Amino acid sequence: MEYKHLSQIKTGDILLKYGQQNFSKLISSFMWVFGLQNKYITYKTKLAEIPSHTGTFVWLGDMLFICESVKEGTKIRRFTEYYKEDDLLHCKVLTPIIPYNNKEKETIKNKAFYFEEQSLAYGVPSLFVYAIYILTFGKINLFDGINSKFLVCYQCTISIGSCAKPENWKPDLVMDIFDIIQNKNYKFVDFE
């Protein structure tokens, strides 16, 4: 994918980033172990097949933004200001097989702004505590009570998509990265 391909991206499409930095590889490693424990993947699955980050694309006028959970909380940021063209070599984009209609796109935008307004920042230590909890006890529902303000990237992505098209997602609110990458209602964008 290159900047010239950005016009092919639509509101509601999902960014999958396969980070090359050590911290990104650590996140992918954690998700790989989690996938093995829950039988989403096998030992044959390569670590490079597990994204370290996700986000939801949102067009505002003629500018492309990305809604993603980062250490500062959930943010809506202009895509080209935070992702350089070299970064795109390690990214893929998913799009729904049945495209979002205008009402669903508006729902996506509203939910993205709601999450940005409500979110709490989290630091790296919080992610490690979260990772240990998940590996020890399994999935965790962060959408009840006070925890609804703390979203990791894949939970934010799924929550935004599921409010626009709930039929595309599993009915439970306990979610993980494999709910995105193994979702049969989405396909990879083939950039030409």
C-alpha positions, -999 to +999 in steps of 0.1 A: +000+000+000+012+035-008-003+069-002-016+068-038-039+039-026-055+059+002-084+069-021-095+032-022-100+032+016-135+037+029-149+048+063-151+017+084-122-001+068-098-016+093-061-011+094-039-040+105-003-030+113+024-056+115+050-036+135+087-042+131+098-026+164+106-048+194+075-036+213+053-044+184+068-078+180+062-084+218+025-076+213+023-100+183+041-126+204+016-122+232-014-125+208+003-156+192+004-173+226-031-162+233-043-176+200-026-210+207-042-212+242-076-206+228-071-228+197-076-199+172-043-208+156-018-237+155+020-238+159+022-236+121+009-200+123+038-176+118+043-147+142+044-123+112+007-132+105-004-116+138-009-078+137+004-058+165-021-029+161-055-021+145-075+010+138-106+021+120-105+045+090-128+075+090-131+101+062-139+136+074-145+157+043-116+149+019-091+140+047-085+104+059-083+098+096-076+068+117-093+061+150-071+040+172-063+033+208-027+043+217-010+050+250-027+084+252-061+068+249-084+065+219-075+092+193-087+102+159-057+114+140-050+124+104-036+093+088-008+108+068+005+127+098+010+095+119+017+069+092+046+076+068+046+059+035+073+034+047+050+023+075+024+013+050+047-016+038+039-033+071+001-027+069-029-044+054-065-031+051-097-051+057-130-039+042-165-054+048-178-077+021-211-059+023-201-022+022-213+002+049-241+025+038-241+062+046-261+058+079-236+031+091-207+054+081-222+082+102-226+057+131-189+048+128-178+085+129-200+092+159-187+062+178-151+071+170-156+106+184-174+092+215-145+068+223-120+097+218-140+119+242-144+092+269-111+073+267-084+072+294-047+071+286-029+039+295+008+033+298+030+004+289+029-010+324-009-012+321-006-033+289+017-058+307-007-062+336-035-066+310-014-092+291-007-112+322-044-112+332-054-124+297-028-152+296-037-163+331-075-160+332-085-159+295-106-132+279-117-101+298-147-079+292-135-043+295-169-029+285-185-030+319-185-002+345-155+020+348-134-002+325-154+009+294-130+039+291-099+017+287-098+001+253-069-016+236-067-011+198-086-042+187-114-037+212-119-001+199-119-014+163-144-041+170-167-018+190-168+008+163-176-018+136-201-036+156-222-005+163-226+001+126-231-035+115-236-058+145-243-088+123-207-087+112-194-095+147-198-121+174-226-112+198-205-112+229-185-082+240-155-102+251-133-098+221-097-104+208-076-097+177-087-130+162-123-117+160-109-093+134-084-113+114-106-144+112-138-125+105-155-140+074-175-107+069-143-089+058-118-092+030-084-078+024-083-047+001-063-055-030-045-023-038-039-019-075 
